[in-house]
Amino acid sequence: MANPDYELFVQRQPELALAFREHVKQTLAPGALSTAQKELIAIALLAATGYMAGVESHTRRALDAGATPAELREAVAMLLAFAGVGRFLEAYPLVERILDEAG
């Protein structure tokens, strides 16, 4: 699903968007942590900061990278202890919807 906020950024600032995209690609590349593990961290960070469009995108990417539903649920559950119930309750139904769609 396209993120209209990100698409506006790409349209209006293509050079900066390309540099950002490359930085994210390098950041998520496998290293000491797998791409799936890094995606789980990204989901928790994005949810903690309230950027739910990013949570949606990276939840799909995490599944594509091999993250399991249990791992996704555990990553989101971290919000309860470290970001609060409000952020958890924003992210949790979004992740569950994506898991339902993925079957």
Sequence and secondary structure as in RCSB ss.txt:
>XXXX:A:sequence
MANPDYELFVQRQPELALAFREHVKQTLAPGALSTAQKELIAIALLAATGYMAGVESHTRRALDAGATPAELREA
VAMLLAFAGVGRFLEAYPLVERILDEAG
>XXXX:A:secstr
   HHHHHHHHH HHHHHHHHHHHHHHHS SSS HHHHHHHHHHHHHHTT HHHHHHHHHHHHHTT  HHHHHHH
HHHHHHHT HHHHHHHHHHHHHHHHHH 
